[in-house]
């Protein structure tokens, strides 16, 4: 998977990076999402949410990142 930075924007006061892959799908880092949502442990909190929702087409989390 090749990711390219496509945009940087402030979200809830946090500068967030948006990346696109070759399929034009958009990605963000767990750390930045968690910080923007003001979680105490941003990376761990978002990882927990992702693991709970792998395979949920509405949430659209891939198990690619857990191999």
C-alpha positions in Angstrom: 0.0 0.0 0.0 1.4 3.4 -1.0 0.1 6.4 0.9 0.6 10.0 -0.1 -0.2 13.0 2.1 -3.1 14.8 0.4 -4.2 17.4 2.9 -3.4 18.9 6.3 -6.2 20.5 8.3 -7.0 21.5 11.8 -9.6 19.4 13.5 -10.7 20.4 17.0 -7.4 22.4 17.3 -5.2 19.5 16.2 -3.3 19.5 12.9 -4.4 16.3 11.2 -2.8 14.7 8.1 -5.0 13.0 5.5 -3.4 10.4 3.3 -4.7 8.7 0.1 -3.8 5.3 -1.3 -3.8 4.1 -4.9 -7.6 3.4 -4.6 -8.3 6.9 -3.5 -9.2 5.8 0.0 -8.5 8.3 2.8 -6.5 7.4 5.9 -5.6 9.2 9.1 -3.3 8.2 12.0 -4.8 6.8 15.2 -2.8 9.2 17.2 -4.1 12.3 15.4 -7.7 11.1 15.5 -7.5 10.3 19.2 -5.9 13.6 20.0 -8.5 15.5 18.0 -11.2 13.6 20.0 -9.4 14.5 23.2 -8.9 10.9 24.4 -6.5 10.5 27.3 -4.6 7.7 25.5 -5.2 8.5 21.9 -3.5 5.7 20.1 -4.7 2.9 22.4 -8.2 4.2 22.5 -8.5 4.3 18.7 -6.8 0.9 18.4 -9.5 -0.5 20.7 -12.3 1.0 18.6 -10.7 -0.4 15.4 -10.3 -3.9 16.8 -13.9 -3.9 18.0 -15.1 -3.0 14.5 -13.0 -5.0 12.1 -15.2 -6.3 9.4 -18.0 -3.8 10.1 -18.7 -2.3 6.6 -20.2 0.8 8.1 -17.1 1.6 10.2 -14.9 0.3 7.3 -11.8 -0.8 9.2 -9.4 -3.1 7.5 -7.5 -5.9 9.2 -4.6 -5.0 6.9 -3.0 -2.9 9.7 -3.1 -5.8 12.3 -1.1 -8.4 10.4 
